[in-house]
Amino acid sequence: MSAAEDARRPLWAPWRIEYVEHGHEARRCIFCEPEEPVPDRQRLILYRGKSAFVLMNRYPYSPGHLMVAPFAHSGRIHALEPDTQAELMTLVAQATRILEATYNCDGLNVGANLGAAAGAGFADHLHFHLVPRWRGDVNFMTAVGEIRVIPTHIERSFDELLPAFAELAR
């Protein structure tokens, strides 16, 4: 099959329509507690600490893409209490260990986009991204087509990660 013929084949990603249709709308902060209680599983929250928590990214770059955020609604690291700063970094470290053990990844991208100019989608609520990576995981879909191919469903990833984060609570 030629590249031109291959390019005409559709790639179906029906779960993305929610983001396409509503991603541009002003919305509440995904890191703050909603007015009406929502189960942690529905919000993809894997772990709650004293002042910070771990959740899965609903629109991941790779399987196991996590975020670590404080409960406090703040876009600045230096505005957080020292105990919160420490817990954030501890959770980042624990989450990297869990991702390495669960996914046998070759590496991780860990970072925070501080402010809208730095690319933060929720600039007013600081959060760290932890993205598992494997040698050769950037294929033509990501590099050329600006499309991400995630080989597993997010609920399966949640179920794979939850036991390890449950151990943190003990």
SULKA-V757255 format. One record per pair of residues at least 24 apart in sequence whose ideal C-beta (glycine too) atoms are under 10 Angstrom apart, sorted by sequence separation. I is the first residue (numbers start at 1). J is the second residue. If there is no record, write none. Layout:
BEGIN
i=I j=J
i=I j=J
END
This chain:
BEGIN
i=31 j=55
i=45 j=69
i=68 j=92
i=88 j=112
i=107 j=131
i=108 j=132
i=109 j=133
i=30 j=55
i=66 j=91
i=68 j=93
i=107 j=132
i=108 j=133
i=132 j=157
i=66 j=92
i=68 j=94
i=105 j=131
i=106 j=132
i=107 j=133
i=30 j=57
i=68 j=95
i=105 j=132
i=106 j=133
i=107 j=134
i=30 j=58
i=52 j=80
i=67 j=95
i=68 j=96
i=104 j=132
i=105 j=133
i=106 j=134
i=107 j=135
i=51 j=80
i=66 j=95
i=103 j=132
i=105 j=134
i=106 j=135
i=51 j=81
i=66 j=96
i=102 j=132
i=103 j=133
i=104 j=134
i=105 j=135
i=106 j=136
i=107 j=137
i=52 j=83
i=64 j=95
i=99 j=130
i=103 j=134
i=106 j=137
i=51 j=83
i=52 j=84
i=66 j=98
i=98 j=130
i=99 j=131
i=100 j=132
i=105 j=137
i=50 j=83
i=51 j=84
i=52 j=85
i=66 j=99
i=95 j=128
i=99 j=132
i=50 j=84
i=51 j=85
i=52 j=86
i=53 j=87
i=64 j=98
i=65 j=99
i=96 j=130
i=99 j=133
i=49 j=84
i=51 j=86
i=52 j=87
i=53 j=88
i=64 j=99
i=77 j=112
i=95 j=130
i=23 j=59
i=31 j=67
i=51 j=87
i=52 j=88
i=63 j=99
i=64 j=100
i=92 j=128
i=96 j=132
i=30 j=67
i=32 j=69
i=50 j=87
i=51 j=88
i=52 j=89
i=54 j=91
i=62 j=99
i=75 j=112
i=77 j=114
i=91 j=128
i=92 j=129
i=31 j=69
i=33 j=71
i=49 j=87
i=52 j=90
i=53 j=91
i=54 j=92
i=64 j=102
i=76 j=114
i=88 j=126
i=92 j=130
i=19 j=58
i=30 j=69
i=31 j=70
i=32 j=71
i=49 j=88
i=52 j=91
i=63 j=102
i=64 j=103
i=75 j=114
i=76 j=115
i=88 j=127
i=89 j=128
i=91 j=130
i=18 j=58
i=19 j=59
i=29 j=69
i=31 j=71
i=32 j=72
i=33 j=73
i=51 j=91
i=52 j=92
i=54 j=94
i=63 j=103
i=75 j=115
i=88 j=128
i=18 j=59
i=31 j=72
i=32 j=73
i=49 j=90
i=54 j=95
i=62 j=103
i=64 j=105
i=75 j=116
i=85 j=126
i=31 j=73
i=49 j=91
i=63 j=105
i=66 j=108
i=68 j=110
i=84 j=126
i=15 j=58
i=16 j=59
i=62 j=105
i=69 j=112
i=15 j=59
i=29 j=73
i=47 j=91
i=54 j=98
i=64 j=108
i=65 j=109
i=66 j=110
i=68 j=112
i=49 j=94
i=67 j=112
i=75 j=120
i=62 j=108
i=80 j=126
i=47 j=94
i=62 j=109
i=75 j=122
i=79 j=126
i=47 j=95
i=61 j=109
i=75 j=123
i=76 j=124
i=46 j=95
i=73 j=122
i=75 j=124
i=77 j=126
i=103 j=152
i=74 j=124
i=75 j=125
i=76 j=126
i=47 j=98
i=73 j=124
i=74 j=125
i=75 j=126
i=77 j=128
i=46 j=98
i=73 j=125
i=74 j=126
i=75 j=127
i=69 j=122
i=72 j=125
i=73 j=126
i=71 j=125
i=72 j=126
i=103 j=157
i=67 j=122
i=70 j=125
i=102 j=157
i=69 j=125
i=70 j=126
i=69 j=126
i=70 j=127
i=103 j=160
i=68 j=126
i=69 j=127
i=70 j=128
i=102 j=160
i=103 j=161
i=68 j=127
i=69 j=128
i=102 j=161
i=67 j=127
i=68 j=128
i=66 j=127
i=67 j=128
i=68 j=129
i=102 j=163
i=59 j=121
i=66 j=128
i=67 j=129
i=68 j=130
i=98 j=160
i=99 j=161
i=102 j=164
i=66 j=129
i=67 j=130
i=98 j=161
i=101 j=164
i=102 j=165
i=65 j=129
i=66 j=130
i=67 j=131
i=65 j=130
i=66 j=131
i=98 j=163
i=99 j=164
i=64 j=130
i=65 j=131
i=66 j=132
i=95 j=161
i=98 j=164
i=64 j=131
i=65 j=132
i=97 j=164
i=98 j=165
i=61 j=129
i=63 j=131
i=64 j=132
i=60 j=129
i=62 j=131
i=63 j=132
i=95 j=164
i=98 j=167
i=57 j=127
i=61 j=131
i=62 j=132
i=94 j=164
i=95 j=165
i=98 j=168
i=60 j=131
i=61 j=132
i=62 j=133
i=63 j=134
i=94 j=165
i=55 j=127
i=57 j=129
i=60 j=132
i=61 j=133
i=62 j=134
i=57 j=130
i=94 j=167
i=95 j=168
i=52 j=126
i=53 j=127
i=54 j=128
i=57 j=131
i=63 j=137
i=91 j=165
i=94 j=168
i=52 j=127
i=62 j=137
i=52 j=128
i=54 j=130
i=61 j=137
i=62 j=138
i=91 j=168
i=90 j=168
i=62 j=142
i=61 j=142
i=65 j=148
i=65 j=150
i=62 j=148
i=64 j=150
i=61 j=148
i=62 j=149
i=63 j=150
i=60 j=148
i=62 j=150
i=63 j=151
i=64 j=152
i=59 j=148
i=61 j=150
i=62 j=151
i=63 j=152
i=65 j=154
i=32 j=122
i=60 j=150
i=62 j=152
i=63 j=153
i=64 j=154
i=30 j=121
i=31 j=122
i=59 j=150
i=63 j=154
i=66 j=157
i=30 j=122
i=32 j=124
i=60 j=152
i=65 j=157
i=29 j=122
i=31 j=124
i=32 j=125
i=63 j=156
i=64 j=157
i=28 j=122
i=31 j=125
i=60 j=154
i=63 j=157
i=64 j=158
i=27 j=122
i=29 j=124
i=30 j=125
i=31 j=126
i=59 j=154
i=62 j=157
i=66 j=161
i=29 j=125
i=31 j=127
i=58 j=154
i=64 j=160
i=30 j=127
i=57 j=154
i=60 j=157
i=63 j=160
i=64 j=161
i=23 j=121
i=56 j=154
i=63 j=161
i=56 j=155
i=66 j=165
i=57 j=157
i=56 j=157
i=56 j=158
i=55 j=158
i=56 j=161
i=56 j=162
i=54 j=161
i=44 j=154
i=44 j=155
i=46 j=157
i=54 j=165
i=46 j=158
i=53 j=165
i=44 j=157
i=45 j=158
i=41 j=155
i=44 j=158
i=47 j=161
i=54 j=168
i=46 j=161
i=47 j=162
i=46 j=162
i=41 j=158
i=44 j=161
i=45 j=162
i=46 j=163
i=47 j=164
i=48 j=165
i=40 j=158
i=41 j=159
i=46 j=164
i=47 j=165
i=46 j=165
i=47 j=166
i=49 j=168
i=45 j=165
i=46 j=166
i=47 j=167
i=48 j=168
i=49 j=169
i=41 j=162
i=47 j=168
i=48 j=169
i=40 j=162
i=46 j=168
i=47 j=169
i=11 j=141
i=16 j=147
i=16 j=148
i=6 j=140
i=11 j=145
i=13 j=147
i=13 j=148
i=15 j=150
i=11 j=147
i=13 j=149
i=3 j=140
i=7 j=144
i=13 j=150
i=7 j=145
i=11 j=149
i=15 j=153
i=15 j=154
END
